[in-house]
Amino acid sequence: MKKAILLTLFLSLVIAGESKPVHKANVPQLGKNSIDEVLKAMTLQEKAELLVGGDYEVVNGKKGPVLPEAKIGAAGMTKAIPRLGIPCTVLTDGPAGVRISPTRKGDSRTYYATGNPIGTLVASSWDTQCARAVGRNMGNEVLEYGCDVLLAPGMCLHRNPLCGRNFEYFSEDPVLSGTMSGNEILGIQSNGVGTSAKHFVCNNQETYRTQNNSIVSQRALRELYLKNFELAIRIGNPWTIMSSYNLLNGPYTQADKPLLHDWLRGEVGYKGMVMTDWTERRNTVEQVNAENDLMEWGLDVQVQDIINAVKDGKLSIDVVNRNVRNLLNYIVKTPHFRHYKASDAPDLKAHAAVAREMAAQGIILLKNREGTLPLVQGQKIALFGIGSYKGFLANGFGSGDVNKPYVVNIFKGLENAGYQVDPDMAELYEDADADINIGPSYARHRASVDNVAIMTIRRNSGEGSDRRNEPGDWKLSPAELNTMKNIADAFHAQGKKLIVILNIGGVIETTSWKNIPDAILLPWQPGEEGGNAIADVISGKVCPSGHLPMTFPLAYEDVPSSKNFPQNDNGGVFDKDKSTIGFTKYDEGIWVGYRYFDTFDKPVSYPFGYGLSYTTFSFSNLKVRYGREVCKAVVTVTNTGKVAGKEVAQLYVSAPKGALEKPKKELRAFAKTRTLQPGESQTLTMTFRTMDMASFNENTNSWVLDPGVYQVKAGQSVEDIKATAPMKISKGVQKKVLAVI
Ligand code: GLC
């Protein structure tokens, strides 16, 4: 009997053994064997395939990755090499949430992802915890939908207000942009998934984006555009970085060795992996040499390009191995490698609540004449503008859009908050295909029956196209302006008020009309819960604490880069058949945003960092301490008003005169209080790296920190400084750099 049992046991073990895929005992397996052992076992073909990205197929006429486990609708993948235990990994957009298709072949379920507030709104909160919270939820949806990397944050600087993708991006300032991006990266990656900080670098327009040569001075590059990414890398350590479509001072960024190898790895010490934007460009050998590790989408022919180049001695196998190692180091961190069992069911309800809360934190109150807001309950609201209803924008278009389960517009949000919105108007706008021009008589009728008017201005923009300096885009259209005037005249005649809401993805002209309404609220494109977040601020449930992450100029022509931003092909030579390279000269250099307006005392409509509250705050006891590596400042913020609220302390530094002309002041750090009750104070501590105050001297190709007295300023905007303290640096510092880019 015993023998029979032993025999059965032995046979079952043998069969079980044979039913598993039998790896040849001596073939190294990723994770079991070291990366060096796996690398050694890889054939040149396998290495080339790994560098060229995964297989693609055309689904419903649209090219998409063949994702064996993941969901069609993700943007791309890396290739599996089962022989060596290397799984495929899945790369999905985007900056406002996980962009996967709601439908799947043979599956009756619908799959949605949370529509989070856009990057610009997250930045407007000036609260790193807000960026982390939004990131945490986005990262959880990446994980639970079976993906590995979120192709975010989009973090190009707002060089010009008309860039079509500014809604995805954070700010005109590298410290605010880099710090908020870095914290969003921390939030996303806290789920054990990756990010791809993009688009690296100087992809600050959409016009001709894949063939445009951004011509940028070394100083502007280093003090603004590279500093932005350096801060995000220092804070968030993104698993990957996405090189941009464009050229930079000649080479394509994806093939730019001084950029991707010398600066990114050599000076910054970045240890992650670099992938291209979705380029399909065959500069294969230059990309590999530049240490652009992954080609997305890669062309099958590029696999052979790599093999041939190695065989012909045009590409060193050591360079190929270096890039493959970067990829393997990335792959071993991924959920696919960990065989994570995705639930396909993230908690969208919980994420929506966070999206609503974080959106409200970023909403900016630009104007509030005689305490128009908050709006007491029980008022009958005349709600104007198609953007209040079905035209409401949760986010912009392109890869920065997500397939959201729903969108709460302003009408719904106000109703949810208990306000009485005139039903006749909802009907009027629900039936309309476009915005409605409101004449004086209808406005007067409304003013006779309703207590207050709200008018929403909406602006959309997105990937692949820039905005225009025209009525209906940068400027209000004549119809919008006329409508606003008619409503204001009618309601003011009855001693009633008009509130304007800006549901926009980027800066618009405000000078010509901002004196008309009694209040102006800027929620940007606040995500799927936007209407509720807006109502939370309008009702006073949330005290507005957002501050502008960029400047609102008096006129577009005041913006230095407006002379070099493609409008009618100005600022660049664009060949219509797109067969040649266009160019955009960043002639403004470092004079971007407040650095220009503040330094040269140019008046603006609303300054960088501006934002009102329902209460007031004072700043006191600013103390600063110089350190060779890190400087520290503390300041006490007190709520001196009648309602609870939060405030942002912005820390600017004015450097002493030196060899180089410098901005009057530059943002070096910031911090936000918790909710302070009336009379309550909080002491905020802010730190920044001493060398981050240095200027870049192109003549000596080095960073220069001049000796002298630096003025450290704490304020509520770049123009509204509340406290100043001197900080003496006795000995200057000069630091050479590795590469000219
Ligand atoms: C696009 C975008 C990039 C996106 C990628 C994948 O062209 O520039 O932001 O992540 O392709 O969709």
Residues whose N, C-alpha, C, O or C-beta is under 5 A from the ligand:
A	BS01	GLC	A75 D93 L151 D277 W278 S399
